[in-house]
Amino acid sequence: MANYNELLPFRVTICGIDELAGHCAADITHVLSILDPGWPDPEPVNTFDLHRRLKLRFHDVIEPHPGAIVPERWDVELLLAFGRDLRASWSTHLLVHCHAGLSRSTAAATLVMAQTRPDRSADDLLREIVRLRPRAWPNLRILELGDELLGRGGEIVEAARAHYRRVLEREPWLAEAMIEGGRGREVAAAGGV
């Protein structure tokens, strides 16, 4: 689903790899791809008529551990630089994708929106991300790095905590799955541990 409201001066679509082919005819102009290291480029992206694409490679983790490449400050600096280059026009259509379209992509889209609209509260922006991607669970490490780089004083992280809390109130079983997946700090941030 693309964003056609007053929050942004361009359209945004968030998806996972399995949804990319469905967006080939959607006038996508820019793609932000976030994939695991070593994962092949998804074939559907090659069919887009793009002005620009940024590929980032790191795992969907929030803490360093053996065998995982965590998102680093320079990754977030690159995605923010990419976001600054988006032209304020309805002909600009940004597609942000990761593997499932739930964590890395929603965090990246949140930061692009926060950078583009510093006058809007982080909570408003995150609610818009949820409107675009109802199953969103933004990667906390990416949000922490972006919050610092954007000088938002922890506002984005606090909005994420409130979001995690809302999700866990609706789907309490998810807490255990997130903890088992190494995302316990996000659950704790929600007040769930």
C-alpha positions, 0 to 999 in steps of 0.5 A: 500500500502506498502512502497518499496523505499529508505526512510525506511529500512522496509515496512510500511502499513497504514490503517483503521479498515475496511481495516485490513482483506485485509492485513492478507496475507501481511506478517505483522510482527509488528502492531501499533494499535491506537483505541478509549478507550473501542473500541474492538480489531479488529478481523482481527489483531488476524489472523496476524502472529506477532512478536510484537504489540503495542496498544494505546488507545486515542481519535482522538482529539488535545485539551482536552475536557470533555469525550475525552482522548487526546494523551499524551507524554507517548503515543508518548514515547511508539510508538517511543520505539516500532519504535526503536525496528523495525529491519532494514530488508525487512522482517520487515513489519509494519502495522499502523492502527487507525479507519479510517487510516487518522489521528492518524495512519498517525501521528504515521507513520510520527514519526516512519519514522522521528525517523528512518531517522533523516537525511531526512527532515520532508517534505520529510517524510510527502510527503511519508506518503501522497504517502502511504495514500493520504487522510492523515490528521495527528493528530497535537497533536501527531506530536507536542509531537513527534517533541519535543521528537525527538528534531526536533525543530518544523520541523515536525510541520512546515511540517504538516502545509504545508501539511494541507495547500495543502489539504485545497487548494485542498479541501477547504470545509474540513476546516469547517468540521475540525473546527466543529470536534474540529480540528480548530487549525490544520486549523489555522496552515494551515493559514486557519483561 
